[in-house]
Amino acid sequence: MKKEILTAELVNESGIEGNGRKLFYKLSHKIKRGQVPFHNDDIVKSLEEDKEFLLKKEYLRFPTVIGGENTFSMSDGARFSMKEPEFYLKELAELNGFKWGGIK
């Protein structure tokens, strides 16, 4: 069976290089699984849990992370250990059963 192809399009960028830079991509297909530190995550379930915490005003929880690296700002963080966005997007494609087709 041929796998569907997942592509991404950069739709927004905020922050500056190396200082809280955030890239926002629109994916060609919906995904359900994410890669968070130490395990794979069910994105829908995680977002529902985030919503419950917010409604209860319990803010001592990290919001849902779909993919990437955790870095800390102390001593300039570990930003040099971060890979290019395409690496993480390809990982998400494979985790969700798609073939990676690249960034448009």
NULUM-509004 format. One record per atom (N, C-alpha, C, CB): atom name; residue in one letter; x, y, z. Coordinates in steps of 0.05 Angstrom, whole numbers. Each point is the difference from the previous one (the first is absolute). Glycine has a CB too. Example, Ala and Ser with C-alpha at 12.3 -4.5 7.8 and 13.67 -1.06 7.14 Angstrom:
% NULUM-509004
   atome   residu        X        Y        Z
       N        a      264     -114      156
      CA        a      -18       24        0
       C        a       18       24        0
      CB        a      -38      -23       25
       N        s       31       44      -39
      CA        s       16       24        1
       C        s      -15       22       14
      CB        s       24      -13      -43
***
This chain:
% NULUM-509004
   atome   residu        X        Y        Z
       N        m       17      -24        0
      CA        m      -17       24        0
       C        m       18       25        0
      CB        m      -37      -25       24
       N        k       30       43      -41
      CA        k       16       25       -3
       C        k       -8       20       22
      CB        k        3       -7      -50
       N        k       18       18       63
      CA        k       -5       19       22
       C        k       -7       28      -12
      CB        k       31      -25       30
       N        e      -49       39      -16
      CA        e       -6       28       -8
       C        e       25       17        7
      CB        e      -51       -7        7
       N        i       53       29      -21
      CA        i       23       18        4
       C        i       -8       24       17
      CB        i       19      -14      -44
       N        l       -4       19       65
      CA        l       -4       23       17
       C        l       20       22       -7
      CB        l      -17      -30       38
       N        t        6       54      -43
      CA        t       17       23       -6
       C        t       -6       22       21
      CB        t        2      -11      -50
       N        a       15       30       51
      CA        a       -3       22       19
       C        a        5       27      -14
      CB        a       13      -29       38
       N        e      -27       49      -29
      CA        e        3       27      -11
       C        e        4       19       24
      CB        e      -28      -10      -41
       N        l       50       26       40
      CA        l        5       19       21
       C        l      -21       23       -2
      CB        l       50      -11        0
       N        v      -65       15       21
      CA        v      -21       20       -2
       C        v        5       24       19
      CB        v      -32      -36      -11
       N        n       50       33       30
      CA        n        6       23       18
       C        n       27       -5       14
      CB        n      -50        9        7
       N        e       63       12        0
      CA        e       26       -1       14
       C        e        0       23       20
      CB        e       24      -22      -40
       N        s      -16       16       64
      CA        s        2       21       20
       C        s       26       -2       15
      CB        s      -50        1        5
       N        g       58       19        9
      CA        g       25        0       15
       C        g       23        5      -19
      CB        g      -19      -31       34
       N        i       43       29      -23
      CA        i       24        4      -16
       C        i       18      -25        2
      CB        i       -2       51        7
       N        e       19      -55      -27
      CA        e       17      -23       -1
       C        e       15       -4       27
      CB        e        5        6      -50
       N        g       -8      -30       62
      CA        g       14       -6       24
       C        g      -11       13       25
      CB        g       39       -5      -28
       N        n      -62       18       27
      CA        n      -11       14       24
       C        n      -30       -3        0
      CB        n       39       33        0
       N        g      -49      -57        6
      CA        g      -28       -4        1
       C        g      -14       -1      -27
      CB        g        1       22       43
       N        r       14      -29      -64
      CA        r      -11       -2      -27
       C        r      -20      -22       -1
      CB        r       42       18      -20
       N        k      -65      -12        8
      CA        k      -21      -20       -3
       C        k       -9       -1      -30
      CB        k      -16        7       48
       N        l       14      -31      -59
      CA        l       -9       -4      -27
       C        l      -26      -15        1
      CB        l       48        0      -18
       N        f      -68        9        2
      CA        f      -26      -12       -1
       C        f       -5      -11      -28
      CB        f      -17       31       37
       N        y       11      -57      -38
      CA        y       -4      -13      -26
       C        y      -29      -10       -2
      CB        y       48      -13       -1
       N        k      -58       14      -23
      CA        k      -26      -12       -7
       C        k        6      -27      -14
      CB        k      -25       46       -3
       N        l       14      -67       13
      CA        l        5      -27      -11
       C        l      -22       -7      -20
      CB        l       23      -14       42
       N        s      -16       -2      -62
      CA        s      -19       -7      -21
       C        s      -21      -21       10
      CB        s       36        9      -33
       N        h      -30      -22       55
      CA        h      -19      -20       11
       C        h        0        4       31
      CB        h        8      -33      -38
       N        k      -30       24       50
      CA        k       -2        1       29
       C        k       18      -22       11
      CB        k      -47       18       -1
       N        i       59      -12       24
      CA        i       16      -21       14
       C        i      -11       -4       27
      CB        i       41       13      -25
       N        k      -36      -36       37
      CA        k      -11       -7       26
       C        k       22       -5       21
      CB        k      -40      -19      -23
       N        r       64       13       14
      CA        r       22       -7       18
       C        r       22       21       -2
      CB        r      -11      -49       -5
       N        g       22       55       28
      CA        g       22       19        2
       C        g       24      -13       14
      CB        g      -32       38        0
       N        q       55      -26       -3
      CA        q       25       -9       13
       C        q        7       19       21
      CB        q       16      -23      -42
       N        v      -18       15       67
      CA        v        7       17       23
       C        v       24      -13       13
      CB        v      -48       18        6
       N        p       62       -4       11
      CA        p       23      -12       13
       C        p       -7      -26       14
      CB        p       19       45        6
       N        f       -4      -66      -13
      CA        f       -1      -26       12
       C        f      -23      -18       -9
      CB        f       22       21       38
       N        h      -41      -12      -53
      CA        h      -22      -17       -9
       C        h      -16       13      -23
      CB        h       -2      -20       46
       N        n      -14        3      -59
      CA        n      -19       10      -20
       C        n      -26        8       15
      CB        n       20      -29      -37
       N        d      -34       49       26
      CA        d      -23       10       14
       C        d      -24        1      -19
      CB        d       30       27       29
       N        d      -54      -33      -17
      CA        d      -25        3      -14
       C        d       -8       29        2
      CB        d      -15      -48       10
       N        i       17       63      -33
      CA        i       -3       29        0
       C        i      -29        7        9
      CB        i       34        4      -36
       N        v      -54      -18       26
      CA        v      -28        7        7
       C        v       -4       -3       30
      CB        v      -15      -15      -46
       N        k       23       -7       57
      CA        k       -3       -5       29
       C        k       15       22       16
      CB        k       -5      -50       -8
       N        s       29       56        0
      CA        s       16       20       14
       C        s      -13       27       -1
      CB        s       41      -26      -11
       N        l      -52       34      -12
      CA        l      -14       26       -2
       C        l      -25        1       17
      CB        l       18        5      -46
       N        e      -32      -28       48
      CA        e      -24       -1       17
       C        e        9        3       29
      CB        e      -23      -30      -33
       N        e       45       18       41
      CA        e       10        3       28
       C        e        8       29        5
      CB        e       16      -47        0
       N        d       -3       60      -20
      CA        d        7       28        3
       C        d      -25       17        4
      CB        d       40       -7      -29
       N        k      -60        2       14
      CA        k      -26       15        3
       C        k      -11       -3       28
      CB        k       -9       -7      -50
       N        e        9      -18       60
      CA        e      -11       -4       27
       C        e       16       15       21
      CB        e      -15      -45      -14
       N        f       42       45       12
      CA        f       16       15       18
       C        f       -5       30       -1
      CB        f       35      -35       -4
       N        l      -39       45      -21
      CA        l       -5       29       -3
       C        l      -27        8       11
      CB        l       29        0      -41
       N        l      -49      -17       37
      CA        l      -27        5       10
       C        l        0        0       31
      CB        l      -20      -20      -41
       N        k       37        4       53
      CA        k        2       -1       29
       C        k       20       20       11
      CB        k      -11      -48       -2
       N        k       23       63      -17
      CA        k       20       20        7
       C        k       24      -12       14
      CB        k      -36       34        4
       N        e       43      -58      -12
      CA        e       24      -13       11
       C        e       22        3      -21
      CB        e      -27      -34       27
       N        y       45       52      -23
      CA        y       20        7      -20
       C        y       27      -14        4
      CB        y      -23       43       -5
       N        l       25      -61       24
      CA        l       25      -13        5
       C        l        4      -25      -18
      CB        l       -1       17       47
       N        r       -4      -13      -73
      CA        r        3      -22      -19
       C        r       12       11      -26
      CB        r      -40      -24       20
       N        f       57        9      -32
      CA        f       11        8      -25
       C        f      -21       -4      -22
      CB        f       47      -11       15
       N        p      -50       31      -33
      CA        p      -20       -4      -21
       C        p       10      -22      -20
      CB        p      -14       48        5
       N        t       -4      -57      -21
      CA        t        6      -21      -19
       C        t       23        8      -18
      CB        t      -48      -15        1
       N        v       67       -3       -5
      CA        v       22        4      -18
       C        v       -3      -22      -22
      CB        v       31       20       36
       N        i      -29      -11      -61
      CA        i       -4      -20      -22
       C        i       27      -11       -9
      CB        i      -41       25      -14
       N        g       62       -9       15
      CA        g       26      -10       -9
       C        g       21       20        5
      CB        g      -21      -29      -34
       N        g       47       21       34
      CA        g       22       19        4
       C        g       17       -8       23
      CB        g      -28       35      -19
       N        e       44      -16       29
      CA        e       19       -5       22
       C        e       -7       19       22
      CB        e       36      -15      -31
       N        n      -33        6       56
      CA        n       -2       18       23
       C        n       27       13        4
      CB        n      -37      -28       21
       N        t       37       54      -19
      CA        t       25       14        7
       C        t       -6       20       22
      CB        t       18       -5      -47
       N        f        1       14       61
      CA        f       -3       18       22
       C        f       16       25       -5
      CB        f       -8      -38       32
       N        s       -2       61      -23
      CA        s       13       25       -6
       C        s       25        5       16
      CB        s      -44       18      -13
       N        m       49      -33       34
      CA        m       24        4       17
       C        m       25       -5      -18
      CB        m      -25      -14       43
       N        s       43       32      -41
      CA        s       25       -3      -15
       C        s       -5       -4      -30
      CB        s       22      -19       40
       N        d      -41       33      -51
      CA        d       -7        0      -28
       C        d      -12      -26       -9
      CB        d       37       31       -8
       N        g      -46      -48       27
      CA        g      -15      -24       -7
       C        g       17      -20      -16
      CB        g      -41       26        1
       N        a       28      -45      -12
      CA        a       14      -20      -16
       C        a       -9        3      -29
      CB        a        3      -31       39
       N        r       -6       55      -48
      CA        r      -11        4      -27
       C        r       16      -12      -22
      CB        r      -19       42       16
       N        f       45      -47      -11
      CA        f       17      -12      -20
       C        f       -5      -30       -3
      CB        f       34       36        9
       N        s      -48      -47       11
      CA        s       -7      -28       -2
       C        s      -26       -4      -16
      CB        s       22       -8       44
       N        m      -35       29      -51
      CA        m      -25       -2      -15
       C        m        5       -5      -29
      CB        m      -22       31       32
       N        k        6      -47      -44
      CA        k        3       -7      -29
       C        k      -18       19      -16
      CB        k       11      -49       11
       N        e       -8       48      -37
      CA        e      -16       16      -18
       C        e      -29       -9        2
      CB        e       39        7      -31
       N        p      -59       11       27
      CA        p      -28       -8        2
       C        p       -8      -24      -17
      CB        p       -9       48        9
       N        e       21      -51      -32
      CA        e       -7      -22      -18
       C        e        5      -27       14
      CB        e       11       28      -40
       N        f        9      -30       57
      CA        f        5      -25       14
       C        f      -23       -8       17
      CB        f       49       11        1
       N        y      -60        8       14
      CA        y      -23       -5       18
       C        y      -26       -5      -15
      CB        y       22       28       35
       N        l      -26      -14      -57
      CA        l      -23       -4      -17
       C        l        0      -28      -13
      CB        l       -2       50       -8
       N        k       25      -59       -1
      CA        k        3      -26      -11
       C        k       -6      -21       21
      CB        k       34       16      -33
       N        e      -24      -12       57
      CA        e       -5      -18       23
       C        e      -30       -2        5
      CB        e       45       11       20
       N        l      -60       11      -20
      CA        l      -29        0        4
       C        l      -14      -15      -22
      CB        l        4       44       24
       N        a        5      -40      -49
      CA        a      -12      -14      -23
       C        a        2      -30        5
      CB        a       11       38      -31
       N        e       13      -48       37
      CA        e        4      -28        4
       C        e      -16      -11       23
      CB        e       46        5      -20
       N        l      -47       10       42
      CA        l      -14       -8       24
       C        l      -30       -3       -5
      CB        l       35       23       28
       N        n      -45       -8      -47
      CA        n      -29        0       -7
       C        n       -6      -16      -25
      CB        n       -4       45       22
       N        g       23      -61      -31
      CA        g       -5      -18      -23
       C        g        0       13      -27
      CB        g      -26      -26       31
       N        f       39       49      -34
      CA        f        2       14      -26
       C        f       28       -2      -11
      CB        f      -37       31       14
       N        k       39      -27      -40
      CA        k       26        4      -12
       C        k        6       30        0
      CB        k       -5      -43      -30
       N        w       29       51       36
      CA        w        7       28        2
       C        w        4       12      -28
      CB        w       21       -7       45
       N        g      -35       29      -51
      CA        g        2       12      -27
       C        g       14       27        0
      CB        g      -40      -24      -11
       N        g       49       33       34
      CA        g       15       25        1
       C        g      -16       25        7
      CB        g       30      -21      -33
       N        i      -15       43       35
      CA        i      -12       26        6
       C        i       -5       14      -26
      CB        i       23        3       45
       N        k      -47        7      -49
      CA        k       -6       15      -25
       C        k       13       27        0
      CB        k      -44      -24       -3
***
